[in-house]
Amino acid sequence: MLTQEQEHLIAATAPVVAEHLDAITQRFYPLLFQRYPQVKPLFNQAHQADGGQPRALAAAVLAYVQLRHDREKVRATLATVVGKHVSLDIRPEHYPLVGECLMAAIGEVLGDAVTPEVAAAWQGVYEELAGLLIELEEYRYREFEQCPGGWRGPREFRIAAVRQESAVIRSFVLEPVDAGPVADHVPGQYIGVRLTLDGEPVYRHYSLSALPNGQSYRISVKREPKGRASRHLHDVMGVGDTLALLPPAGDLTLAEGDEPLLLASGGVGQTPLLPMAHQALAKGRQVVYLHAALDAEHHAFRDEVAALAAEHPERLHAISIHESGSAADHSGRIDRDLLASYLPKGGRCYFVGPQGFMTAVDRALAELGVPDERRHYEHFGPSQPLGAA
């Protein structure tokens, strides 16, 4: 626990740290990878290159400093971080490495402003945050391990089936090598995947695109031209190959209730929303399912959605939008007018896709009067405010 004097120092220096936080996080990661290269595989280097990961870290640090005296709010704010850490197998021994490099980055960026007393106060804040994360993550690890079909740490799975869903999206059905049961996940969640590429581990998160069945998981992966992991999955791996999975996580799950739903997706953003549609329809809810794709070749899961619509003709309204071609219900992109024509009265809205897509949908829904608490979305990379570059 920080002393009263240290609390005053944190309050006095927080604006300065906040002002330079981008520079601090930009310096932190090179220090961490240089001193402790063994942790580098835990970080998606594409998100390092585009600045997404440093921005996410800066936002998390600021949020914690602002909310740290409200335990309930800070726990809720850290839920996304905890989920991603659990699906990466982050362990208590990682935290001292991060703390050392974060404090070193603060010292380098702020220079003489970081007196020994200031350094000790911020070290105390970091240890406080690390201790809370370790506690929350251990609870998640233990909870998942103890549920039927659960486990702790990486578990080996074998590719049991592969299906090409579109020109760029491929599904992989994964069954455990040990032939044991598989823990349920909540529709909308993602799972941690560990591949071995060129002799080193590579970690990624992929949405679980099918309902839980106790026997297998399904991930559906878009082949990114520069995506190291996605290219390996598409170009190299096939039936019989193995990879390791970590516990499912993610907070984009259906809220309890019976209000109608609007599920809007762009491209591979459909993967978490498809099982949510299955779940909602099984519970008797009305669903408007909007999906936008480049064209017919890039439109994944058309047959699955059509079968779902045939099974629930009174409750599922599926609409397709293509930027080109004539094989969809609409041409162009999802915009305010299109959303206005399909938005169910009093509905709750979920939307996932590229950053620009989610920004446009969020803005349009706000203009149409959908309140914040009924608009839900999830980033496939590090979280950032909608509208951010």
N, C-alpha and C positions, 0 to 999 in steps of 0.2 A: 504494500500500500504506500502511495506517495505521501510525503510529509506535506504539511500546510505550505511550507516555503516552496516545495517543488510544484505544488498545484499553482501557486502564484507565478512561478517561472514558466510553466506550460501556458497559462493564460496570456502572459506577456509576450511569449515568443511564438505562439501559434500563428498569428497573422504573418509573421516573417517566413515561417516554415511553409505556410499555405501558399504564399506568393512565389516561393521557389520550388514548390513540390514537383512540378514537371521536370525541372532540371535535376532534382534529387533522384527521382525515379529513373530518369534517363541514364544517370551515372550508376545507379544501384545495380542494374542488371549486368552490365559489363564487368563490374567488380565481382559479382556473385559467380558468374561463369568462369572468370579468370581464376579466382581462388578455389572454387569448388566445382570443377567441370562435371562431376558426377551428377549434379542436379539439373544440368542443362536439358537432358531429354524430357524433363517434366514440363517444359515450356514449349509451346508451339512457336517456332522461330518466325513464322509468317506474321504472327501477332506482335512479335518484337519489332519486326521490320516496319510494319505500318503504324506503330505507336500505340496500338490498342491495349496491349498488356500494361505498359507504363501508365497510361491514362487510367486504366481500371484500378491499378494499385494506388495511385494518387487519390482517386475518389474514395477508395475503401479506407485509407488512412485518415482523410479529412472527416469522413462520416463517423469513424470511431472516436476521434478527438472531440467532435461536437456532441456525440450522444453517450459517451462513456459512463456518465453518471446515471443514465436511465437504462437499467439492465434489460428490461423487456424490449425496449426499442432497439438497443444495440444487438441483442440476440436475433431479433427479426431481420435487422439490416444485414447481419453476417450470415444469414441462412444460405444465400446463394454461394458465398465463398466456401462455407463448410461443405456444401454439396459437391462443389467442384474439387475440393481438396480430397474428400473421401473417394471420389471416382478417379483420383490420381494416386491413391495410396500414400498421401502425405503423412509423415510420422513425426513424433515429438522431436526426434534428433535433427530434423531439418530446420527447426525454428532458430536455434542458436546461430546457424550459418547465415540465415537471412538477417537476423538482428545485427550481427557483426558488420555485414556489408551495408545495411541500411544506415547504421550509425556512421560508418566510414564515409558514405556518400553525403550525409548531412554535413559532416565535418569539412569535406572537400568543397562543397558548394557554398556553405555559409562562412567558412573561414574562422576568423577571430571572434565572430559573434557567438560561436559555440564554446563557451567557457566550460571548465570541468563541471560546474554546478548545473549548467544548462544540459550538458551531455548526460549527466546522471539522471536528470529529470526525464528526458526523452527516452533514455534507456528503460526507465521505470515504466513509462507508458507502453513501450513496445513489449516488455515482459508481461505486463498486464493483459495486453491484447493477445499475445501468444498463448498465455495460460488459459484464457477464455476459449480460444480456438481449439486448443488441445482437448479441453474438457468437452466441448460440443462435438468435436470429431470422434472422440472415443465413445461417446454415447451413440453416435450413428453407427460406428463400426460394430459395437457390441449388439445393438438392436438388430442390425441386418444379419449378423452372424448367428443369432439365436432364433431367427424366424425360419420356418420350414424351407429347406432348399437354399439357405443362406450360406455365406462363407466369409472369411477374412483374408485380405491380401489378394494377389492375382490368382485366378482360377483358369485352367486351360479348357478351351472350347474348340471344337472341330467344326469346320464348315460342312453342313449337311446338305445344303441346297443353295443354288444361285439362280437368280432370275433377273433378267434385264427389264427394267421398268420403263425406261425411256432411252433416248440417245445417250444420256450422260448419267443416269441414275441406275444403280444395280443393287438388288437386295441380297443379303446373305443371311441364311438361317443357321444359327449357331447352337450346337448341342454340346453338353459337357463331356469331356474325355472320360471322366470317371463314371459316366452313366447315371449319376445321382439326380435327384430332383432339382429343379431350378426355382429360386425364389420369385414370387410375384413382384411386378413393378406396378406403378400407377401410370395409366395411360397419359402420355405427354412427357414422361421422363426420358432422360438420355442415359447412356451407360459408358463407363470408361473402358477404352480398348488399348491394350499394349501390344504393339508389333515389334519385331526385331528386324531392323534394316541395317545392312552393312555391319552386323555384329553389335549394334547398340540398340537399346530400347527406345521406342518412340510412342508417346502417349497421345491419344485423341479422344474426343467425346463424340458419340453419334446417337441421334435420337432412336428410340425403340419404336419401330413403325407398325407393330402388331400388338394385339391384346396379349396379356399374360396367359400362359397355358400350362405352366408347371414343368415343361419339358425342354423348352428352347427359347431363344430370343431371336428377333429379326431386326437387323439394322439395314438401312437403305442409304447408300453413300453416293454422293455426286462426285464424278471424276473431275477434279480441278486440274487445269493444264499445268499449274506449278505446284500442285499439292503432292507432297512427298508420300504421305500415307495413303491418300485416296488413289493415286496412280498405282501404288503397289497393290492395293486391294483389287483394283480393276484389271491390271495388266499381268499380275503375277499369281495371285492367290485364287484357288478354286476348291472344289469339293474335296474333302479329305485333309486340307491344310489346317493348321492350328494357330490360334492366337490366344491371348489371355484377356480375361474380362475382370473388371473391378465393379464394386456395387453400383446399382442404378442411383440416380440422383436427379434433382430438378424440381422446380416449383411451379412450372406451367402445367397445372392440373385443374380439372373441373371443380369449380366451386359448388358446394351443395346448393340445392334449390331446384325449382321446376320451371324457371323462366326459359324462354326460347334462346337459342344460341346462334350467333353468326361466327363461323369459322372461315377465316380468309387467309389464303396462303399464296406465296409467290415462289415458283421453282421448287427447290428441295425443302422449302419451309413447310411443305405438306406433311413431312414425315411425323412430327409429333401430333399434328391435328387429326390425322386419319384414325388412329386408335381412339382419340377422344370422341370422334364422331360415332364410332362403334359403341363406345361406352354410353354416350348420351342417348342414343337411340334405344339401347337395351333398357334404359331407365325410363323410356316413354317420353323423352323431351323432343321438342321441335328443333330441327337443325337446318340452317341455311349454310350450304357448303360452297364457298366461292374459291375457285382455284385459277391462278394466272400462270401461263407458260409462254415461252417464246412462240411455239407452234405445235402442231400435232406430234411431231417427232420428239419434242421435249416435254410432252405432257405425260407424267407418270401416274400409275394406278387408275387409269381410266376404267378398266374392266372391274376393278375392285369397288370403285365408287358406284359404277352402274349397277353392280349386283346388290350393293347396299341400298340403292334407291329403289330397286325392284322389290326388295324385301320389306322396305318401309315407305311405300309410295305416298302415304298421307302425312308423313312426318319429316322426310328428307327432301329438300329442294337443292339439287346440285347444279351449279352454274359454272361454265368454263369460259375463260377469257384468253384469247391468243393475240399476241402482238402482230402476227402475220398469218395468212392463210384463211380458209373459210370453214374449218372443221370445228369451231367453237360456237358457243351461244352468243358471244360478243367479240368484237375485234377491238384492239387497243390495249388499254391498261385499266386496272381498277382505279376509279376516281370517285369524287364526291357524289356525282349524279348517279353512278351505278350503285354505290353503297346505299344511297337514299332510296333507290327503288327496291332494294332487297332487305334492308335493315328491319328485323322484326321489332314490333313495338315492345318496349320494356326489355329488350334482349341484352344478353351479356356477350361481349365480343372478344374473340381470341384471334390474333393474327401473327404470322411468322413468315419471314422472308428476308431478302436483302435489306440493308439499312435504309436505303432510299424508299423502298416499298413500305416498310413499317412506319417511317416518318410520315409519308403521304397518307397512309390509312389512318394513323393516329390523329393527324390534323383534321382529316375529313370527318372522322367519327366525333371528335370534339365539337366541330362546327355543327354537326347534326344533333348535338345535345346529349351524346352518350357521356355520362360522368366518368371521372378518372377510375373510380373503383369498379367500373364495368368494362374497362379496356385492359386487356391482358396480352402481353407479348414476351418473347424470349429471344435473346441474341445467341447465335451459334458460336460466336467468339466472345471476347471479353465484353462485359456489359459497358454500355456508354449511353449517354442521353440521346433520345431520338432527336434528329436534326444535327447531331455532331458530324463534323467532317470525317 
